[in-house]
Amino acid sequence: MIAPFPKPHLIVPRPLLRLKPKRLPKGKPMTLVAAYRSMEGGILLCADREENDGYAKRSVDKIYRIPHLPCDVYLAGAGPANAIVKAHEEVHNVLDHAFASGADVLREYRTLIEAALLSVHAQFPEELEGMPMNLLVILQAKAPNSIPLFYRTDKSVMLSENYYAAFGSGKLICDYFSDRLYEYPRPDKRNLMAVAAFIFREAHKSASGVGSDVDMIYMRPSSALGEREEFGPNLVKEIQDGIPPLSEAVWEYWKAHVNLPPWIGK
């Protein structure tokens, strides 16, 4: 006798389980940008050249200059690449438009730049919540007896800086060395370039996402022409090659200066 087929099992569909999308952890900009004021009043602006999107690395200019105004404006930032590119575009456009309209750019630049940055944050709200964008802003007036003005940004707000600021994944080690090597006493341009070249070399070795190639621009003080000196990766590498490794410098100094207590033994 053939057994009857079993009755089909009635499957009652369950409601789909809707998972709340998890917010991605906040990212860290993979770069290092830093600016230092020299003893003479000039500004040394530095940036590595590596851009890494997780798939490929490329060499890019991270220092953006806005010329043809009564001042030169320099921007260098850390954060999402597309937001930074848009920030360069927005700031450039708003300053150019104001100047062409007859506005006093030297008086109103701060309001103009902050409005441009506010627009960028409005265009990239989710992206900038996950990875903040921070900029170094240097303004060099083309007028005698003036010194470059130096700002860092917190979202769309420009905050005045006197001596030093840095952003990016190399910021921690940059802050550590800058605090110990730079401020006391504040070095002149020549020694400041050596300090910055050393710091960027050590940041490349120790921090993820900081490239080996570095650009430097020095904005001179008291210049009616907005004079600057530009130093590309080859020149910066030449400076770095003349600076001994950190471990070698420490051990050589210890040999001559460390005075250990006798109880430590041999």
C-alpha positions as CSV (number, residue, x, y, z in Angstrom):
1,M,0.0,0.0,0.0
2,I,1.3,3.3,-1.0
3,A,1.4,5.8,1.8
4,P,-0.4,9.0,1.2
5,F,1.6,12.1,0.5
6,P,2.1,14.2,3.6
7,K,0.1,17.3,3.8
8,P,2.0,20.4,2.8
9,H,3.3,22.4,5.8
10,L,1.7,25.8,5.9
11,I,4.4,28.4,6.0
12,V,3.2,31.6,7.6
13,P,5.4,34.5,6.4
14,R,7.0,36.5,9.2
15,P,7.4,40.2,8.9
16,L,10.9,41.2,7.7
17,L,13.3,42.1,10.4
18,R,14.3,45.6,9.7
19,L,17.8,46.3,11.0
20,K,18.8,49.9,11.8
21,P,21.8,50.7,9.7
22,K,24.8,51.1,11.9
23,R,26.6,54.4,11.7
24,L,30.1,53.9,10.4
25,P,32.8,54.8,12.8
26,K,34.3,58.2,12.3
27,G,37.2,58.1,9.9
28,K,40.5,59.8,10.3
29,P,41.9,61.9,7.4
30,M,44.9,60.1,5.9
31,T,47.3,63.0,5.5
32,L,49.3,65.6,7.4
33,V,49.2,69.3,6.9
34,A,50.9,71.7,9.3
35,A,51.9,75.4,9.5
36,Y,54.5,77.1,11.7
37,R,55.3,80.8,12.3
38,S,59.0,81.7,12.2
39,M,60.9,84.0,14.5
40,E,60.8,86.6,11.7
41,G,57.0,86.5,11.5
42,G,56.7,84.4,8.3
43,I,54.6,81.3,7.9
44,L,55.9,77.9,6.8
45,L,53.0,75.8,5.4
46,C,53.7,72.1,4.8
47,A,51.7,69.2,3.4
48,D,52.4,65.6,2.4
49,R,51.4,64.6,-1.1
50,E,49.8,61.2,-0.6
51,E,46.1,60.7,-1.3
52,N,44.7,57.2,-0.5
53,D,41.1,56.3,-1.2
54,G,41.5,52.7,0.1
55,Y,42.1,51.3,-3.4
56,A,45.0,53.3,-4.8
57,K,47.5,55.9,-3.8
58,R,48.3,59.0,-5.8
59,S,50.4,62.1,-5.5
60,V,48.4,65.3,-5.3
61,D,48.9,69.0,-4.5
62,K,47.4,69.6,-1.1
63,I,48.3,73.3,-0.8
64,Y,45.8,75.5,-2.8
65,R,46.7,79.1,-3.6
66,I,44.2,81.8,-4.5
67,P,46.1,84.7,-6.2
68,H,45.1,87.9,-8.0
69,L,43.6,89.6,-5.0
70,P,45.0,92.3,-2.7
71,C,46.2,89.3,-0.7
72,D,47.3,85.7,-1.4
73,V,45.2,83.1,0.3
74,Y,46.5,79.6,1.0
75,L,44.4,76.6,2.0
76,A,45.6,73.2,3.1
77,G,43.2,70.7,4.6
78,A,42.5,67.2,6.0
79,G,39.2,65.4,5.4
80,P,37.2,63.9,2.6
81,A,38.9,64.7,-0.7
82,N,35.7,65.8,-2.5
83,A,34.7,68.1,0.3
84,I,38.1,69.7,0.4
85,V,38.1,70.2,-3.4
86,K,34.7,71.8,-3.1
87,A,36.0,74.1,-0.3
88,H,38.8,75.3,-2.5
89,E,36.3,76.0,-5.3
90,E,33.8,77.8,-3.0
91,V,36.4,79.9,-1.2
92,H,38.1,80.9,-4.5
93,N,34.8,81.8,-6.1
94,V,33.5,83.9,-3.2
95,L,36.7,85.9,-2.9
96,D,37.0,86.5,-6.6
97,H,33.3,87.6,-6.8
98,A,33.7,89.9,-3.8
99,F,36.9,91.5,-5.3
100,A,35.3,91.9,-8.7
101,S,32.2,93.6,-7.1
102,G,34.4,96.1,-5.4
103,A,34.3,94.7,-1.8
104,D,37.1,95.3,0.6
105,V,38.5,91.8,0.6
106,L,41.1,92.6,3.2
107,R,38.4,93.7,5.6
108,E,35.7,91.1,4.8
109,Y,37.8,88.0,4.0
110,R,36.9,86.2,7.2
111,T,33.1,86.6,6.7
112,L,33.4,85.6,3.1
113,I,35.5,82.4,3.8
114,E,33.3,81.3,6.6
115,A,30.2,81.7,4.4
116,A,31.9,79.5,1.7
117,L,32.8,76.8,4.3
118,L,29.2,76.9,5.7
119,S,28.0,76.1,2.2
120,V,30.3,73.2,1.8
121,H,29.2,71.7,5.2
122,A,25.6,72.1,4.0
123,Q,26.4,70.2,0.8
124,F,28.2,67.3,2.5
125,P,26.4,66.8,5.9
126,E,26.6,63.0,6.2
127,E,30.2,62.7,4.8
128,L,31.5,65.5,7.1
129,E,29.7,64.0,10.1
130,G,31.6,60.7,9.5
131,M,35.0,62.4,8.8
132,P,35.5,66.1,9.7
133,M,37.1,68.6,7.4
134,N,39.7,70.9,8.9
135,L,41.6,73.6,7.0
136,L,44.7,75.7,7.6
137,V,44.1,79.1,6.1
138,I,47.0,81.6,5.5
139,L,46.4,85.1,4.3
140,Q,49.3,87.2,3.0
141,A,48.4,90.8,2.3
142,K,50.3,92.5,-0.5
143,A,51.2,95.5,1.6
144,P,54.3,96.7,3.3
145,N,54.9,96.1,7.0
146,S,52.4,93.2,7.2
147,I,52.8,89.7,8.4
148,P,50.9,86.6,7.1
149,L,47.7,85.9,9.1
150,F,47.2,82.3,10.2
151,Y,43.9,80.5,11.0
152,R,42.6,76.9,11.5
153,T,39.0,76.0,11.0
154,D,36.5,74.3,13.3
155,K,33.8,73.3,10.9
156,S,33.0,76.6,9.2
157,V,34.5,78.8,11.8
158,M,38.0,80.3,11.4
159,L,40.1,80.5,14.6
160,S,43.2,82.6,14.8
161,E,46.5,80.9,15.5
162,N,49.7,82.5,16.6
163,Y,52.4,79.9,16.2
164,Y,51.4,76.3,15.1
165,A,48.6,74.0,14.0
166,A,48.3,70.6,12.2
167,F,45.6,68.3,11.0
168,G,45.4,64.7,9.7
169,S,46.4,61.2,10.7
170,G,49.9,62.4,11.5
171,K,48.7,65.2,13.9
172,L,49.4,63.3,17.1
173,I,53.1,62.7,16.4
174,C,53.4,66.2,14.8
175,D,52.0,67.8,17.9
176,Y,54.4,65.8,20.1
177,F,57.5,66.8,18.3
178,S,56.3,70.4,17.6
179,D,55.6,71.0,21.2
180,R,59.2,70.0,22.1
181,L,61.3,71.1,19.2
182,Y,59.5,74.2,17.8
183,E,58.2,76.7,20.3
184,Y,61.1,77.2,22.8
185,P,62.8,79.1,21.4
186,R,60.9,79.7,18.2
187,P,63.4,79.1,15.3
188,D,64.2,81.2,12.4
189,K,63.2,80.2,8.9
190,R,66.3,78.1,8.2
191,N,66.0,76.0,11.4
192,L,62.2,75.9,11.2
193,M,62.5,74.1,7.8
194,A,64.8,71.6,9.4
195,V,62.4,71.0,12.3
196,A,59.4,70.6,9.9
197,A,61.3,68.3,7.6
198,F,62.3,66.1,10.5
199,I,58.7,66.0,11.9
200,F,57.2,65.0,8.5
201,R,59.8,62.3,8.1
202,E,59.0,60.8,11.5
203,A,55.2,61.1,10.9
204,H,55.6,59.2,7.6
205,K,57.4,56.4,9.5
206,S,54.9,56.3,12.4
207,A,51.5,57.3,11.2
208,S,49.3,55.6,8.6
209,G,48.4,57.6,5.5
210,V,51.2,60.2,5.7
211,G,53.2,60.2,2.5
212,S,57.0,60.5,2.2
213,D,56.8,63.3,-0.3
214,V,56.3,66.8,1.2
215,D,55.6,70.3,-0.2
216,M,56.6,73.4,1.7
217,I,55.8,77.1,1.1
218,Y,57.3,79.9,3.1
219,M,55.4,83.2,3.1
220,R,57.7,86.1,3.9
221,P,56.7,88.8,6.3
222,S,56.6,92.5,5.5
223,S,56.4,92.0,1.7
224,A,54.4,94.3,-0.5
225,L,54.5,91.7,-3.3
226,G,53.3,88.7,-1.4
227,E,56.7,87.0,-1.8
228,R,57.0,83.3,-1.1
229,E,59.5,80.5,-1.5
230,E,58.3,77.1,-2.7
231,F,60.2,73.8,-1.8
232,G,59.1,70.6,-3.6
233,P,59.6,67.0,-2.4
234,N,63.1,66.7,-3.8
235,L,64.4,69.8,-1.9
236,V,62.6,68.6,1.3
237,K,64.1,65.2,0.9
238,E,67.6,66.8,0.7
239,I,66.9,68.5,4.0
240,Q,65.7,65.2,5.6
241,D,68.8,63.3,4.3
242,G,71.0,65.8,6.3
243,I,69.2,65.1,9.6
244,P,70.3,62.0,11.5
245,P,67.7,59.4,12.5
246,L,65.9,59.9,15.7
247,S,67.4,56.9,17.5
248,E,71.0,57.9,16.4
249,A,70.5,61.4,17.6
250,V,69.2,60.3,21.0
251,W,71.9,57.7,21.6
252,E,74.7,60.1,20.5
253,Y,73.5,62.7,22.9
254,W,73.1,60.3,25.8
255,K,76.6,59.0,25.4
256,A,77.9,62.5,26.2
257,H,75.3,63.9,28.6
258,V,73.4,61.1,30.5
259,N,74.6,60.8,34.1
260,L,73.2,57.6,35.6
261,P,73.3,56.9,39.3
262,P,75.9,54.4,40.4
263,W,73.4,51.9,41.9
264,I,72.1,51.1,38.4
265,G,75.3,49.0,37.8
266,K,76.9,48.1,34.5
